[in-house]
Amino acid sequence: MVSTNWKKKAENIIKEYLKRIWIEEKHRRDKSILKLEGNYLRSEKSNNGFILLMAALANCIEYLSHKLGLTFYDLVNLCSVEIWRGLFT
């Protein structure tokens, strides 16, 4: 296991690597719930599931933008900033 951050301690790298188990499990569960197969964009069924997921996400963002009085793109930008901030704190 390696890290691009040479200042990280070995035990921190291992802790982060162990989180991958839970991330992979979440992806498997999400694919199962959405009835997606294999990798995206490889089968018609996966493509249909991906399109449904994107449509649901777009509808949620549209709803929130109206509730918060923001444009669709401002809300996406705000969410993106918050996600990035969450990744690095």
PyMOL Python script that loads the backbone (N, CA, C, O; Angstrom):
from pymol import cmd

cmd.read_pdbstr("""\
ATOM      1  N   MET A   1       0.850  -1.180   0.000  1.00  0.00           N
ATOM      2  CA  MET A   1       0.000   0.000   0.000  1.00  0.00           C
ATOM      3  C   MET A   1       0.887   1.231   0.000  1.00  0.00           C
ATOM      4  O   MET A   1       1.892   1.301   0.707  1.00  0.00           O
ATOM      5  N   VAL A   2       0.489   2.195  -0.809  1.00  0.00           N
ATOM      6  CA  VAL A   2       1.260   3.425  -0.924  1.00  0.00           C
ATOM      7  C   VAL A   2       0.334   4.624  -0.856  1.00  0.00           C
ATOM      8  O   VAL A   2      -0.883   4.503  -1.002  1.00  0.00           O
ATOM      9  N   SER A   3       0.928   5.770  -0.634  1.00  0.00           N
ATOM     10  CA  SER A   3       0.165   7.008  -0.612  1.00  0.00           C
ATOM     11  C   SER A   3       0.964   8.071  -1.339  1.00  0.00           C
ATOM     12  O   SER A   3       2.194   8.052  -1.325  1.00  0.00           O
ATOM     13  N   THR A   4       0.260   9.002  -1.978  1.00  0.00           N
ATOM     14  CA  THR A   4       0.940  10.112  -2.624  1.00  0.00           C
ATOM     15  C   THR A   4       1.377  11.152  -1.603  1.00  0.00           C
ATOM     16  O   THR A   4       2.180  12.034  -1.908  1.00  0.00           O
ATOM     17  N   ASN A   5       0.844  11.046  -0.388  1.00  0.00           N
ATOM     18  CA  ASN A   5       1.230  11.956   0.687  1.00  0.00           C
ATOM     19  C   ASN A   5       2.341  11.291   1.495  1.00  0.00           C
ATOM     20  O   ASN A   5       2.064  10.435   2.335  1.00  0.00           O
ATOM     21  N   TRP A   6       3.587  11.672   1.252  1.00  0.00           N
ATOM     22  CA  TRP A   6       4.730  11.020   1.883  1.00  0.00           C
ATOM     23  C   TRP A   6       4.825  11.317   3.375  1.00  0.00           C
ATOM     24  O   TRP A   6       5.607  10.677   4.078  1.00  0.00           O
ATOM     25  N   LYS A   7       4.044  12.277   3.872  1.00  0.00           N
ATOM     26  CA  LYS A   7       4.068  12.606   5.301  1.00  0.00           C
ATOM     27  C   LYS A   7       3.136  11.709   6.120  1.00  0.00           C
ATOM     28  O   LYS A   7       3.196  11.715   7.349  1.00  0.00           O
ATOM     29  N   LYS A   8       2.286  10.948   5.454  1.00  0.00           N
ATOM     30  CA  LYS A   8       1.328  10.090   6.168  1.00  0.00           C
ATOM     31  C   LYS A   8       2.046   8.937   6.849  1.00  0.00           C
ATOM     32  O   LYS A   8       2.980   8.344   6.311  1.00  0.00           O
ATOM     33  N   LYS A   9       1.577   8.646   8.043  1.00  0.00           N
ATOM     34  CA  LYS A   9       2.115   7.499   8.770  1.00  0.00           C
ATOM     35  C   LYS A   9       1.526   6.219   8.181  1.00  0.00           C
ATOM     36  O   LYS A   9       0.417   6.213   7.646  1.00  0.00           O
ATOM     37  N   ALA A  10       2.286   5.150   8.293  1.00  0.00           N
ATOM     38  CA  ALA A  10       1.846   3.866   7.738  1.00  0.00           C
ATOM     39  C   ALA A  10       0.504   3.438   8.310  1.00  0.00           C
ATOM     40  O   ALA A  10      -0.344   2.927   7.579  1.00  0.00           O
ATOM     41  N   GLU A  11       0.299   3.642   9.618  1.00  0.00           N
ATOM     42  CA  GLU A  11      -0.971   3.205  10.218  1.00  0.00           C
ATOM     43  C   GLU A  11      -2.161   3.991   9.677  1.00  0.00           C
ATOM     44  O   GLU A  11      -3.265   3.453   9.592  1.00  0.00           O
ATOM     45  N   ASN A  12      -1.952   5.267   9.306  1.00  0.00           N
ATOM     46  CA  ASN A  12      -3.040   6.059   8.719  1.00  0.00           C
ATOM     47  C   ASN A  12      -3.361   5.591   7.308  1.00  0.00           C
ATOM     48  O   ASN A  12      -4.522   5.587   6.900  1.00  0.00           O
ATOM     49  N   ILE A  13      -2.347   5.202   6.571  1.00  0.00           N
ATOM     50  CA  ILE A  13      -2.567   4.663   5.227  1.00  0.00           C
ATOM     51  C   ILE A  13      -3.371   3.369   5.322  1.00  0.00           C
ATOM     52  O   ILE A  13      -4.290   3.148   4.535  1.00  0.00           O
ATOM     53  N   ILE A  14      -3.028   2.523   6.274  1.00  0.00           N
ATOM     54  CA  ILE A  14      -3.742   1.256   6.456  1.00  0.00           C
ATOM     55  C   ILE A  14      -5.188   1.512   6.859  1.00  0.00           C
ATOM     56  O   ILE A  14      -6.093   0.850   6.352  1.00  0.00           O
ATOM     57  N   LYS A  15      -5.426   2.473   7.775  1.00  0.00           N
ATOM     58  CA  LYS A  15      -6.796   2.804   8.190  1.00  0.00           C
ATOM     59  C   LYS A  15      -7.635   3.251   6.993  1.00  0.00           C
ATOM     60  O   LYS A  15      -8.785   2.839   6.844  1.00  0.00           O
ATOM     61  N   GLU A  16      -7.050   4.098   6.140  1.00  0.00           N
ATOM     62  CA  GLU A  16      -7.786   4.566   4.960  1.00  0.00           C
ATOM     63  C   GLU A  16      -8.055   3.421   3.992  1.00  0.00           C
ATOM     64  O   GLU A  16      -9.132   3.342   3.403  1.00  0.00           O
ATOM     65  N   TYR A  17      -7.090   2.546   3.830  1.00  0.00           N
ATOM     66  CA  TYR A  17      -7.270   1.407   2.930  1.00  0.00           C
ATOM     67  C   TYR A  17      -8.396   0.502   3.425  1.00  0.00           C
ATOM     68  O   TYR A  17      -9.183  -0.011   2.630  1.00  0.00           O
ATOM     69  N   LEU A  18      -8.469   0.308   4.738  1.00  0.00           N
ATOM     70  CA  LEU A  18      -9.507  -0.559   5.302  1.00  0.00           C
ATOM     71  C   LEU A  18     -10.912   0.005   5.099  1.00  0.00           C
ATOM     72  O   LEU A  18     -11.883  -0.752   5.114  1.00  0.00           O
ATOM     73  N   LYS A  19     -11.039   1.314   4.909  1.00  0.00           N
ATOM     74  CA  LYS A  19     -12.340   1.928   4.629  1.00  0.00           C
ATOM     75  C   LYS A  19     -12.879   1.471   3.281  1.00  0.00           C
ATOM     76  O   LYS A  19     -14.089   1.493   3.059  1.00  0.00           O
ATOM     77  N   ARG A  20     -11.989   1.055   2.374  1.00  0.00           N
ATOM     78  CA  ARG A  20     -12.411   0.627   1.041  1.00  0.00           C
ATOM     79  C   ARG A  20     -13.384  -0.540   1.104  1.00  0.00           C
ATOM     80  O   ARG A  20     -14.260  -0.664   0.247  1.00  0.00           O
ATOM     81  N   ILE A  21     -13.239  -1.398   2.111  1.00  0.00           N
ATOM     82  CA  ILE A  21     -14.143  -2.537   2.255  1.00  0.00           C
ATOM     83  C   ILE A  21     -15.579  -2.039   2.335  1.00  0.00           C
ATOM     84  O   ILE A  21     -16.464  -2.570   1.664  1.00  0.00           O
ATOM     85  N   TRP A  22     -15.809  -1.020   3.156  1.00  0.00           N
ATOM     86  CA  TRP A  22     -17.160  -0.489   3.343  1.00  0.00           C
ATOM     87  C   TRP A  22     -17.637   0.243   2.093  1.00  0.00           C
ATOM     88  O   TRP A  22     -18.819   0.186   1.753  1.00  0.00           O
ATOM     89  N   ILE A  23     -16.736   0.922   1.417  1.00  0.00           N
ATOM     90  CA  ILE A  23     -17.097   1.625   0.184  1.00  0.00           C
ATOM     91  C   ILE A  23     -17.504   0.622  -0.889  1.00  0.00           C
ATOM     92  O   ILE A  23     -18.514   0.807  -1.566  1.00  0.00           O
ATOM     93  N   GLU A  24     -16.715  -0.438  -1.041  1.00  0.00           N
ATOM     94  CA  GLU A  24     -17.045  -1.472  -2.031  1.00  0.00           C
ATOM     95  C   GLU A  24     -18.372  -2.145  -1.699  1.00  0.00           C
ATOM     96  O   GLU A  24     -19.168  -2.434  -2.592  1.00  0.00           O
ATOM     97  N   GLU A  25     -18.610  -2.396  -0.398  1.00  0.00           N
ATOM     98  CA  GLU A  25     -19.875  -3.008   0.014  1.00  0.00           C
ATOM     99  C   GLU A  25     -21.048  -2.096  -0.324  1.00  0.00           C
ATOM    100  O   GLU A  25     -22.088  -2.572  -0.781  1.00  0.00           O
ATOM    101  N   LYS A  26     -20.894  -0.780  -0.104  1.00  0.00           N
ATOM    102  CA  LYS A  26     -21.946   0.176  -0.440  1.00  0.00           C
ATOM    103  C   LYS A  26     -22.216   0.153  -1.941  1.00  0.00           C
ATOM    104  O   LYS A  26     -23.375   0.175  -2.355  1.00  0.00           O
ATOM    105  N   HIS A  27     -21.168   0.108  -2.763  1.00  0.00           N
ATOM    106  CA  HIS A  27     -21.367   0.052  -4.212  1.00  0.00           C
ATOM    107  C   HIS A  27     -22.115  -1.218  -4.618  1.00  0.00           C
ATOM    108  O   HIS A  27     -23.007  -1.169  -5.466  1.00  0.00           O
ATOM    109  N   ARG A  28     -21.754  -2.356  -4.013  1.00  0.00           N
ATOM    110  CA  ARG A  28     -22.462  -3.608  -4.321  1.00  0.00           C
ATOM    111  C   ARG A  28     -23.932  -3.512  -3.930  1.00  0.00           C
ATOM    112  O   ARG A  28     -24.808  -3.944  -4.678  1.00  0.00           O
ATOM    113  N   ARG A  29     -24.201  -2.936  -2.743  1.00  0.00           N
ATOM    114  CA  ARG A  29     -25.585  -2.800  -2.272  1.00  0.00           C
ATOM    115  C   ARG A  29     -26.370  -1.872  -3.192  1.00  0.00           C
ATOM    116  O   ARG A  29     -27.505  -2.175  -3.559  1.00  0.00           O
ATOM    117  N   ASP A  30     -25.764  -0.732  -3.569  1.00  0.00           N
ATOM    118  CA  ASP A  30     -26.438   0.218  -4.461  1.00  0.00           C
ATOM    119  C   ASP A  30     -26.739  -0.422  -5.807  1.00  0.00           C
ATOM    120  O   ASP A  30     -27.830  -0.244  -6.348  1.00  0.00           O
ATOM    121  N   LYS A  31     -25.780  -1.168  -6.353  1.00  0.00           N
ATOM    122  CA  LYS A  31     -26.006  -1.842  -7.628  1.00  0.00           C
ATOM    123  C   LYS A  31     -27.131  -2.861  -7.508  1.00  0.00           C
ATOM    124  O   LYS A  31     -27.931  -3.022  -8.429  1.00  0.00           O
ATOM    125  N   SER A  32     -27.190  -3.549  -6.370  1.00  0.00           N
ATOM    126  CA  SER A  32     -28.234  -4.542  -6.163  1.00  0.00           C
ATOM    127  C   SER A  32     -29.609  -3.872  -6.090  1.00  0.00           C
ATOM    128  O   SER A  32     -30.563  -4.333  -6.717  1.00  0.00           O
ATOM    129  N   ILE A  33     -29.706  -2.786  -5.325  1.00  0.00           N
ATOM    130  CA  ILE A  33     -30.971  -2.076  -5.170  1.00  0.00           C
ATOM    131  C   ILE A  33     -31.443  -1.518  -6.511  1.00  0.00           C
ATOM    132  O   ILE A  33     -32.626  -1.594  -6.842  1.00  0.00           O
ATOM    133  N   LEU A  34     -30.506  -0.957  -7.280  1.00  0.00           N
ATOM    134  CA  LEU A  34     -30.859  -0.354  -8.564  1.00  0.00           C
ATOM    135  C   LEU A  34     -30.880  -1.359  -9.711  1.00  0.00           C
ATOM    136  O   LEU A  34     -31.152  -1.011 -10.860  1.00  0.00           O
ATOM    137  N   LYS A  35     -30.584  -2.627  -9.370  1.00  0.00           N
ATOM    138  CA  LYS A  35     -30.563  -3.706 -10.359  1.00  0.00           C
ATOM    139  C   LYS A  35     -29.589  -3.401 -11.504  1.00  0.00           C
ATOM    140  O   LYS A  35     -29.904  -3.592 -12.678  1.00  0.00           O
ATOM    141  N   LEU A  36     -28.398  -2.921 -11.124  1.00  0.00           N
ATOM    142  CA  LEU A  36     -27.346  -2.645 -12.090  1.00  0.00           C
ATOM    143  C   LEU A  36     -26.423  -3.844 -12.166  1.00  0.00           C
ATOM    144  O   LEU A  36     -26.203  -4.528 -11.166  1.00  0.00           O
ATOM    145  N   GLU A  37     -25.888  -4.100 -13.331  1.00  0.00           N
ATOM    146  CA  GLU A  37     -24.982  -5.224 -13.518  1.00  0.00           C
ATOM    147  C   GLU A  37     -23.611  -4.707 -13.902  1.00  0.00           C
ATOM    148  O   GLU A  37     -23.496  -3.739 -14.654  1.00  0.00           O
ATOM    149  N   GLY A  38     -22.587  -5.337 -13.396  1.00  0.00           N
ATOM    150  CA  GLY A  38     -21.227  -5.047 -13.832  1.00  0.00           C
ATOM    151  C   GLY A  38     -20.899  -3.581 -13.803  1.00  0.00           C
ATOM    152  O   GLY A  38     -21.360  -2.846 -12.929  1.00  0.00           O
ATOM    153  N   ASN A  39     -20.104  -3.155 -14.755  1.00  0.00           N
ATOM    154  CA  ASN A  39     -19.707  -1.761 -14.857  1.00  0.00           C
ATOM    155  C   ASN A  39     -20.755  -0.976 -15.617  1.00  0.00           C
ATOM    156  O   ASN A  39     -21.466  -1.512 -16.466  1.00  0.00           O
ATOM    157  N   TYR A  40     -20.836   0.314 -15.293  1.00  0.00           N
ATOM    158  CA  TYR A  40     -21.759   1.179 -16.005  1.00  0.00           C
ATOM    159  C   TYR A  40     -21.383   1.224 -17.479  1.00  0.00           C
ATOM    160  O   TYR A  40     -20.228   1.016 -17.850  1.00  0.00           O
ATOM    161  N   LEU A  41     -22.360   1.494 -18.293  1.00  0.00           N
ATOM    162  CA  LEU A  41     -22.192   1.690 -19.731  1.00  0.00           C
ATOM    163  C   LEU A  41     -21.719   0.437 -20.453  1.00  0.00           C
ATOM    164  O   LEU A  41     -21.128   0.527 -21.529  1.00  0.00           O
ATOM    165  N   ARG A  42     -21.976  -0.735 -19.868  1.00  0.00           N
ATOM    166  CA  ARG A  42     -21.567  -1.973 -20.531  1.00  0.00           C
ATOM    167  C   ARG A  42     -22.758  -2.821 -20.951  1.00  0.00           C
ATOM    168  O   ARG A  42     -22.627  -3.712 -21.791  1.00  0.00           O
ATOM    169  N   SER A  43     -23.908  -2.547 -20.373  1.00  0.00           N
ATOM    170  CA  SER A  43     -25.079  -3.317 -20.762  1.00  0.00           C
ATOM    171  C   SER A  43     -26.299  -2.402 -20.778  1.00  0.00           C
ATOM    172  O   SER A  43     -26.305  -1.341 -20.153  1.00  0.00           O
ATOM    173  N   GLU A  44     -27.311  -2.822 -21.488  1.00  0.00           N
ATOM    174  CA  GLU A  44     -28.532  -2.008 -21.572  1.00  0.00           C
ATOM    175  C   GLU A  44     -29.165  -1.857 -20.195  1.00  0.00           C
ATOM    176  O   GLU A  44     -29.627  -0.772 -19.842  1.00  0.00           O
ATOM    177  N   LYS A  45     -29.189  -2.940 -19.412  1.00  0.00           N
ATOM    178  CA  LYS A  45     -29.796  -2.883 -18.088  1.00  0.00           C
ATOM    179  C   LYS A  45     -29.049  -1.905 -17.178  1.00  0.00           C
ATOM    180  O   LYS A  45     -29.673  -1.141 -16.442  1.00  0.00           O
ATOM    181  N   SER A  46     -27.723  -1.928 -17.228  1.00  0.00           N
ATOM    182  CA  SER A  46     -26.934  -0.998 -16.428  1.00  0.00           C
ATOM    183  C   SER A  46     -27.154   0.437 -16.889  1.00  0.00           C
ATOM    184  O   SER A  46     -27.269   1.350 -16.071  1.00  0.00           O
ATOM    185  N   ASN A  47     -27.211   0.630 -18.204  1.00  0.00           N
ATOM    186  CA  ASN A  47     -27.454   1.975 -18.726  1.00  0.00           C
ATOM    187  C   ASN A  47     -28.805   2.502 -18.260  1.00  0.00           C
ATOM    188  O   ASN A  47     -28.913   3.663 -17.866  1.00  0.00           O
ATOM    189  N   ASN A  48     -29.828   1.667 -18.302  1.00  0.00           N
ATOM    190  CA  ASN A  48     -31.157   2.088 -17.858  1.00  0.00           C
ATOM    191  C   ASN A  48     -31.141   2.440 -16.370  1.00  0.00           C
ATOM    192  O   ASN A  48     -31.733   3.441 -15.966  1.00  0.00           O
ATOM    193  N   GLY A  49     -30.482   1.641 -15.569  1.00  0.00           N
ATOM    194  CA  GLY A  49     -30.380   1.931 -14.135  1.00  0.00           C
ATOM    195  C   GLY A  49     -29.634   3.226 -13.878  1.00  0.00           C
ATOM    196  O   GLY A  49     -30.021   4.013 -13.014  1.00  0.00           O
ATOM    197  N   PHE A  50     -28.563   3.446 -14.629  1.00  0.00           N
ATOM    198  CA  PHE A  50     -27.779   4.673 -14.476  1.00  0.00           C
ATOM    199  C   PHE A  50     -28.614   5.892 -14.857  1.00  0.00           C
ATOM    200  O   PHE A  50     -28.566   6.916 -14.176  1.00  0.00           O
ATOM    201  N   ILE A  51     -29.374   5.785 -15.938  1.00  0.00           N
ATOM    202  CA  ILE A  51     -30.234   6.895 -16.373  1.00  0.00           C
ATOM    203  C   ILE A  51     -31.294   7.187 -15.313  1.00  0.00           C
ATOM    204  O   ILE A  51     -31.572   8.350 -15.016  1.00  0.00           O
ATOM    205  N   LEU A  52     -31.885   6.142 -14.744  1.00  0.00           N
ATOM    206  CA  LEU A  52     -32.882   6.344 -13.676  1.00  0.00           C
ATOM    207  C   LEU A  52     -32.255   7.011 -12.458  1.00  0.00           C
ATOM    208  O   LEU A  52     -32.863   7.897 -11.857  1.00  0.00           O
ATOM    209  N   LEU A  53     -31.057   6.599 -12.093  1.00  0.00           N
ATOM    210  CA  LEU A  53     -30.362   7.208 -10.956  1.00  0.00           C
ATOM    211  C   LEU A  53     -30.092   8.686 -11.218  1.00  0.00           C
ATOM    212  O   LEU A  53     -30.313   9.521 -10.341  1.00  0.00           O
ATOM    213  N   MET A  54     -29.617   9.012 -12.412  1.00  0.00           N
ATOM    214  CA  MET A  54     -29.335  10.413 -12.747  1.00  0.00           C
ATOM    215  C   MET A  54     -30.614  11.244 -12.784  1.00  0.00           C
ATOM    216  O   MET A  54     -30.614  12.403 -12.370  1.00  0.00           O
ATOM    217  N   ALA A  55     -31.696  10.657 -13.275  1.00  0.00           N
ATOM    218  CA  ALA A  55     -32.977  11.374 -13.311  1.00  0.00           C
ATOM    219  C   ALA A  55     -33.468  11.661 -11.891  1.00  0.00           C
ATOM    220  O   ALA A  55     -33.949  12.758 -11.610  1.00  0.00           O
ATOM    221  N   ALA A  56     -33.347  10.683 -11.006  1.00  0.00           N
ATOM    222  CA  ALA A  56     -33.762  10.882  -9.610  1.00  0.00           C
ATOM    223  C   ALA A  56     -32.912  11.962  -8.955  1.00  0.00           C
ATOM    224  O   ALA A  56     -33.436  12.811  -8.234  1.00  0.00           O
ATOM    225  N   LEU A  57     -31.613  11.937  -9.198  1.00  0.00           N
ATOM    226  CA  LEU A  57     -30.719  12.945  -8.640  1.00  0.00           C
ATOM    227  C   LEU A  57     -31.061  14.335  -9.178  1.00  0.00           C
ATOM    228  O   LEU A  57     -31.108  15.302  -8.417  1.00  0.00           O
ATOM    229  N   ALA A  58     -31.297  14.434 -10.473  1.00  0.00           N
ATOM    230  CA  ALA A  58     -31.650  15.729 -11.071  1.00  0.00           C
ATOM    231  C   ALA A  58     -32.960  16.249 -10.484  1.00  0.00           C
ATOM    232  O   ALA A  58     -33.085  17.445 -10.218  1.00  0.00           O
ATOM    233  N   ASN A  59     -33.935  15.368 -10.279  1.00  0.00           N
ATOM    234  CA  ASN A  59     -35.216  15.782  -9.688  1.00  0.00           C
ATOM    235  C   ASN A  59     -35.034  16.276  -8.261  1.00  0.00           C
ATOM    236  O   ASN A  59     -35.655  17.260  -7.860  1.00  0.00           O
ATOM    237  N   CYS A  60     -34.191  15.604  -7.496  1.00  0.00           N
ATOM    238  CA  CYS A  60     -33.918  16.037  -6.110  1.00  0.00           C
ATOM    239  C   CYS A  60     -33.260  17.411  -6.102  1.00  0.00           C
ATOM    240  O   CYS A  60     -33.627  18.274  -5.305  1.00  0.00           O
ATOM    241  N   ILE A  61     -32.299  17.614  -6.979  1.00  0.00           N
ATOM    242  CA  ILE A  61     -31.616  18.910  -7.044  1.00  0.00           C
ATOM    243  C   ILE A  61     -32.587  19.999  -7.487  1.00  0.00           C
ATOM    244  O   ILE A  61     -32.573  21.105  -6.948  1.00  0.00           O
ATOM    245  N   GLU A  62     -33.421  19.688  -8.462  1.00  0.00           N
ATOM    246  CA  GLU A  62     -34.415  20.664  -8.938  1.00  0.00           C
ATOM    247  C   GLU A  62     -35.368  21.051  -7.810  1.00  0.00           C
ATOM    248  O   GLU A  62     -35.665  22.231  -7.623  1.00  0.00           O
ATOM    249  N   TYR A  63     -35.846  20.062  -7.059  1.00  0.00           N
ATOM    250  CA  TYR A  63     -36.750  20.311  -5.931  1.00  0.00           C
ATOM    251  C   TYR A  63     -36.068  21.196  -4.885  1.00  0.00           C
ATOM    252  O   TYR A  63     -36.643  22.183  -4.427  1.00  0.00           O
ATOM    253  N   LEU A  64     -34.834  20.832  -4.510  1.00  0.00           N
ATOM    254  CA  LEU A  64     -34.116  21.617  -3.502  1.00  0.00           C
ATOM    255  C   LEU A  64     -33.825  23.030  -3.990  1.00  0.00           C
ATOM    256  O   LEU A  64     -33.872  23.976  -3.204  1.00  0.00           O
ATOM    257  N   SER A  65     -33.525  23.183  -5.270  1.00  0.00           N
ATOM    258  CA  SER A  65     -33.231  24.521  -5.780  1.00  0.00           C
ATOM    259  C   SER A  65     -34.455  25.426  -5.657  1.00  0.00           C
ATOM    260  O   SER A  65     -34.323  26.608  -5.340  1.00  0.00           O
ATOM    261  N   HIS A  66     -35.647  24.876  -5.907  1.00  0.00           N
ATOM    262  CA  HIS A  66     -36.871  25.673  -5.753  1.00  0.00           C
ATOM    263  C   HIS A  66     -37.141  25.983  -4.286  1.00  0.00           C
ATOM    264  O   HIS A  66     -37.532  27.100  -3.949  1.00  0.00           O
ATOM    265  N   LYS A  67     -36.936  25.001  -3.413  1.00  0.00           N
ATOM    266  CA  LYS A  67     -37.177  25.206  -1.977  1.00  0.00           C
ATOM    267  C   LYS A  67     -36.222  26.233  -1.389  1.00  0.00           C
ATOM    268  O   LYS A  67     -36.612  27.017  -0.524  1.00  0.00           O
ATOM    269  N   LEU A  68     -34.965  26.238  -1.850  1.00  0.00           N
ATOM    270  CA  LEU A  68     -33.948  27.127  -1.300  1.00  0.00           C
ATOM    271  C   LEU A  68     -33.808  28.434  -2.072  1.00  0.00           C
ATOM    272  O   LEU A  68     -33.072  29.327  -1.654  1.00  0.00           O
ATOM    273  N   GLY A  69     -34.512  28.548  -3.198  1.00  0.00           N
ATOM    274  CA  GLY A  69     -34.445  29.770  -3.986  1.00  0.00           C
ATOM    275  C   GLY A  69     -33.115  29.952  -4.708  1.00  0.00           C
ATOM    276  O   GLY A  69     -32.669  31.079  -4.924  1.00  0.00           O
ATOM    277  N   LEU A  70     -32.490  28.851  -5.076  1.00  0.00           N
ATOM    278  CA  LEU A  70     -31.218  28.881  -5.803  1.00  0.00           C
ATOM    279  C   LEU A  70     -31.441  28.340  -7.207  1.00  0.00           C
ATOM    280  O   LEU A  70     -32.411  27.627  -7.461  1.00  0.00           O
ATOM    281  N   THR A  71     -30.538  28.684  -8.112  1.00  0.00           N
ATOM    282  CA  THR A  71     -30.621  28.070  -9.433  1.00  0.00           C
ATOM    283  C   THR A  71     -30.111  26.632  -9.329  1.00  0.00           C
ATOM    284  O   THR A  71     -29.399  26.284  -8.387  1.00  0.00           O
ATOM    285  N   PHE A  72     -30.473  25.824 -10.280  1.00  0.00           N
ATOM    286  CA  PHE A  72     -30.037  24.427 -10.328  1.00  0.00           C
ATOM    287  C   PHE A  72     -28.513  24.359 -10.247  1.00  0.00           C
ATOM    288  O   PHE A  72     -27.957  23.584  -9.469  1.00  0.00           O
ATOM    289  N   TYR A  73     -27.844  25.183 -11.063  1.00  0.00           N
ATOM    290  CA  TYR A  73     -26.386  25.137 -11.135  1.00  0.00           C
ATOM    291  C   TYR A  73     -25.730  25.674  -9.868  1.00  0.00           C
ATOM    292  O   TYR A  73     -24.686  25.169  -9.456  1.00  0.00           O
ATOM    293  N   ASP A  74     -26.331  26.700  -9.238  1.00  0.00           N
ATOM    294  CA  ASP A  74     -25.788  27.199  -7.971  1.00  0.00           C
ATOM    295  C   ASP A  74     -25.867  26.123  -6.892  1.00  0.00           C
ATOM    296  O   ASP A  74     -24.937  25.963  -6.101  1.00  0.00           O
ATOM    297  N   LEU A  75     -26.975  25.388  -6.861  1.00  0.00           N
ATOM    298  CA  LEU A  75     -27.126  24.331  -5.870  1.00  0.00           C
ATOM    299  C   LEU A  75     -26.133  23.198  -6.119  1.00  0.00           C
ATOM    300  O   LEU A  75     -25.544  22.676  -5.172  1.00  0.00           O
ATOM    301  N   VAL A  76     -25.943  22.812  -7.375  1.00  0.00           N
ATOM    302  CA  VAL A  76     -24.958  21.771  -7.697  1.00  0.00           C
ATOM    303  C   VAL A  76     -23.571  22.234  -7.275  1.00  0.00           C
ATOM    304  O   VAL A  76     -22.803  21.462  -6.700  1.00  0.00           O
ATOM    305  N   ASN A  77     -23.252  23.482  -7.558  1.00  0.00           N
ATOM    306  CA  ASN A  77     -21.953  24.040  -7.181  1.00  0.00           C
ATOM    307  C   ASN A  77     -21.789  24.035  -5.658  1.00  0.00           C
ATOM    308  O   ASN A  77     -20.733  23.659  -5.147  1.00  0.00           O
ATOM    309  N   LEU A  78     -22.824  24.448  -4.940  1.00  0.00           N
ATOM    310  CA  LEU A  78     -22.778  24.465  -3.485  1.00  0.00           C
ATOM    311  C   LEU A  78     -22.587  23.059  -2.929  1.00  0.00           C
ATOM    312  O   LEU A  78     -21.784  22.850  -2.020  1.00  0.00           O
ATOM    313  N   CYS A  79     -23.321  22.101  -3.472  1.00  0.00           N
ATOM    314  CA  CYS A  79     -23.169  20.711  -3.028  1.00  0.00           C
ATOM    315  C   CYS A  79     -21.765  20.189  -3.319  1.00  0.00           C
ATOM    316  O   CYS A  79     -21.179  19.490  -2.492  1.00  0.00           O
ATOM    317  N   SER A  80     -21.226  20.522  -4.480  1.00  0.00           N
ATOM    318  CA  SER A  80     -19.887  20.081  -4.848  1.00  0.00           C
ATOM    319  C   SER A  80     -18.849  20.634  -3.882  1.00  0.00           C
ATOM    320  O   SER A  80     -17.942  19.917  -3.461  1.00  0.00           O
ATOM    321  N   VAL A  81     -18.983  21.899  -3.536  1.00  0.00           N
ATOM    322  CA  VAL A  81     -18.049  22.519  -2.592  1.00  0.00           C
ATOM    323  C   VAL A  81     -18.132  21.816  -1.243  1.00  0.00           C
ATOM    324  O   VAL A  81     -17.104  21.532  -0.629  1.00  0.00           O
ATOM    325  N   GLU A  82     -19.353  21.531  -0.776  1.00  0.00           N
ATOM    326  CA  GLU A  82     -19.524  20.868   0.516  1.00  0.00           C
ATOM    327  C   GLU A  82     -18.961  19.451   0.493  1.00  0.00           C
ATOM    328  O   GLU A  82     -18.373  19.007   1.480  1.00  0.00           O
ATOM    329  N   ILE A  83     -19.130  18.740  -0.608  1.00  0.00           N
ATOM    330  CA  ILE A  83     -18.590  17.376  -0.720  1.00  0.00           C
ATOM    331  C   ILE A  83     -17.069  17.421  -0.664  1.00  0.00           C
ATOM    332  O   ILE A  83     -16.450  16.647   0.066  1.00  0.00           O
ATOM    333  N   TRP A  84     -16.459  18.330  -1.439  1.00  0.00           N
ATOM    334  CA  TRP A  84     -14.997  18.455  -1.426  1.00  0.00           C
ATOM    335  C   TRP A  84     -14.503  18.836  -0.049  1.00  0.00           C
ATOM    336  O   TRP A  84     -13.498  18.306   0.425  1.00  0.00           O
ATOM    337  N   ARG A  85     -15.212  19.766   0.603  1.00  0.00           N
ATOM    338  CA  ARG A  85     -14.812  20.196   1.950  1.00  0.00           C
ATOM    339  C   ARG A  85     -14.871  19.003   2.903  1.00  0.00           C
ATOM    340  O   ARG A  85     -13.987  18.828   3.742  1.00  0.00           O
ATOM    341  N   GLY A  86     -15.911  18.187   2.769  1.00  0.00           N
ATOM    342  CA  GLY A  86     -16.053  17.011   3.623  1.00  0.00           C
ATOM    343  C   GLY A  86     -14.966  15.981   3.390  1.00  0.00           C
ATOM    344  O   GLY A  86     -14.565  15.284   4.322  1.00  0.00           O
ATOM    345  N   LEU A  87     -14.488  15.874   2.171  1.00  0.00           N
ATOM    346  CA  LEU A  87     -13.429  14.910   1.866  1.00  0.00           C
ATOM    347  C   LEU A  87     -12.091  15.299   2.476  1.00  0.00           C
ATOM    348  O   LEU A  87     -11.270  14.434   2.780  1.00  0.00           O
ATOM    349  N   PHE A  88     -11.871  16.576   2.653  1.00  0.00           N
ATOM    350  CA  PHE A  88     -10.560  17.023   3.087  1.00  0.00           C
ATOM    351  C   PHE A  88     -10.538  17.548   4.517  1.00  0.00           C
ATOM    352  O   PHE A  88      -9.575  18.204   4.916  1.00  0.00           O
ATOM    353  N   THR A  89     -11.586  17.270   5.295  1.00  0.00           N
ATOM    354  CA  THR A  89     -11.560  17.678   6.705  1.00  0.00           C
ATOM    355  C   THR A  89     -11.552  16.474   7.595  1.00  0.00           C
ATOM    356  O   THR A  89     -11.530  16.610   8.818  1.00  0.00           O
TER     357      THR A  89
END
""", "prot")
cmd.dss("prot")
cmd.show_as("cartoon", "prot")
cmd.util.cbc("prot")
cmd.orient("prot")
